[in-house]
Amino acid sequence: MKENLPFALSKDRSFFESLSDWIGDVLYDELPEKGFECRDEQIFMAYQIEKSLKEKSVLFAEAGVGTGKTIAYLLPAISYARYTGKPALISCADETLIDQLVKKEGDIQKLQDTLGWNIDVRLAKSRDQYLCLKRLEHEQKTNNEDFLLEIEDGIPDFVYGHQSLQSVHPYGERSAFPDVNDEDWQKVNYHPIQQCAVCDIRNRCGQTIHRQNYREAADLIICSHDFLMEHVWTKESRLREGQMPLLPETSMIILDEGHLLEFAAQRALTYEVQSQTLVSLIDRVAQDGVREKTLRLLEKLQDSHDDFFKELLVHAYGEEGERLHIKKTDLVLQIGRQIVDLVDQILEEFVFESELYTIDEYDLRMFEEYLEQYVFSLKLFVQKSDAVDWLEEKDGLETLVIMPRLVTDILNEKLFTSKLPVVFSSATLSINKDFTYISDALGIDQYHSFSVPSPFDYDEVMKIFGHSIVNMTKAQKAKELLVDSKEPTLLLFKSKHDMVNFEHTLTAEERLGMVFEGERELSSIVRDFQAGLISTLCSYHLWEGLDLPAEALTRVIIFDLPFPPHDPLFDAKRKFSNNPFEEVELPFMLLRLQQGMGRLIRTSADHGSIHLLLSNEEKQLSTSFSHVLPVEINWV
């Protein structure tokens, strides 16, 4: 239900004048009276956001850890949503950040409890965060693993029953199945090949019900950067096809940890071809009654597809477990062109097959949609273009990924020139208060910006130790630190590959009390860590967004300086840069390093230590990063 503005409007004062006065009353008087700290940096940020709303401009709001950024943007955002009649959109870097924002002890709940508000906040998670009933049914036919029983037990009765509409409620989120690991979840979650528009059980689908639910939000919709970018890229095509956009019209956009938006934008524009998907779809449509000509073409397509991936794998190179470079041999390009020709012929034959009704309508539509995307991807691959492509393992399958190198023009056109207020909020948006790196990466020409420091006295509450690794491996040093003290520790790796390699060095005894990202749903791991059930949390994603106050986290170990990987995407950035180290590698590393260190001190009650494990080469770079450290390094 729509709530009233938290302040009265009058004829002689504009909304923005009234909003400005009210923000001052809340931050200077109401909240401090109820135990909140009065922070000048927070108040300044709130007023800058109010100005951005008035001017409908882009704002880079860089505020140090502990500023109270969330409350600073929530106050004007909720007020503006109620004034315009459209919800404000908060976009977070990933699903873990969303859970941090809406947790019971989070800032949204605090505002509700303190100010007596009823805030209507709803989540719009990425599509792969939802259960797909079709894939679940298919998986149940092929295996009987325990995780399927756990998921089935979590499905409400109305899904397969005939209850009234009043009993229907959102269900099927990834977070509802905390003990299912990532590998198993990827067998039953939404997959891009699923054709929801023609699915016969879409009205019982958890994702559909969630979509209907958040579209009715009055105050706030919270989503991930990935989902926002998917909405931006697909909005026009969905409207042309008579579908509703993924997100409704909003009054403003807040990009929490907005420095990560570029990567989400690129991911949303990627095209993927997996080695096994085509084979599975051919098996579903190649059945009795299909014409012989169609079957022969499908058989040729499968053979060519297998040959294509064999050739890719033979000539792919790079670090195992990461994005692999592709050597485009004459043979792989030749096979790619053959596939394009075969798909065109098959799509023509499907016109005749659809009239015979021998293939299930849903399966046929799904395969047609997939083939159109598949052939488009292959055309990009075999033609000379500005796209970047690589091979990686995804969901346990070899996957060809094709991504545009630059997204600046599209972002500028569809997001940053729409007269919609956009606020970037993060502790790390600039390099020495220069916002050129992020504005250039996103194609933003016109913007306002500010940078305010953290209010903490870091010299009193934090120590940074630099460990020069000479006579042992980094894994040995990390284990030594963990043995010396069992205090709550976040162990950060720059990649999944590095984390897995470290895990393989552990004995069963050393692994006690440790949990690795991916073992099960991440937010459930974080909750157990905060509760003290885990002593060491190993992660390659939690450089941002982890918010564990006081004694819940007292030590952060950074395994490597987080330079970008030598993969095809970043190599393309290096290739188009005049000074790759200064313009690509160092800015990325500095922003990520600051984010990682920012996990430690979140409130005035926090304390602890940062440990940097540095090789000789990394130690020699200390002059390049020492200026961003909150305190001086103690070398040990």
Protein Blocks (a to p, Z undefined) as FASTA:
>chain_A
ZZddfbdcdfkbcfklmmmmmmmmmmmmmmmmnopacdfklmmmmmmmmmmmmnopaddd
dddehklmmmmmmmmmmmmmmmnopacddddfblmlmmmmmmmklmklmmmmmnopacdd
dddddfklpccfklmmmmmmmpccfklmmmmmmpcfklmmccdfklgccehifklmmmbc
fklmmmmmccfklcfklpcklmmgmklmmmmmmmmpfkbccddfklmmmmmmmmmmmmmn
opacfbdcdfbdcdehkllmmmmmmmmmpccddfklmmmmmmmmmcghiafklmmmmmmm
mmmmmmmmmmmmmmggcdehiacdddddfklmmmmmmmmmmmmmmmmmmmmmmmnomacf
klmmmmmmmmmmmmmmmmmmmpccfbdcddddeehiacdddddfblklmmmmmmmmnopa
cddddfblbghhiaklmmmmnopabdcddddddfbdfklmpccdddddfkbcfklmmmmm
mmmpccdcddddfbfklmmmmmmmpcfklmgopacehjacfklmmmmmmnopafbdcdfk
lmgopacehjlpccdcdfbacdddddfklmmmmmmpfblmlmmmmmmmmmmmmmmmmmmm
mbfkbgcdddddddfklmmmmmmmmmmpfbdcddZZ
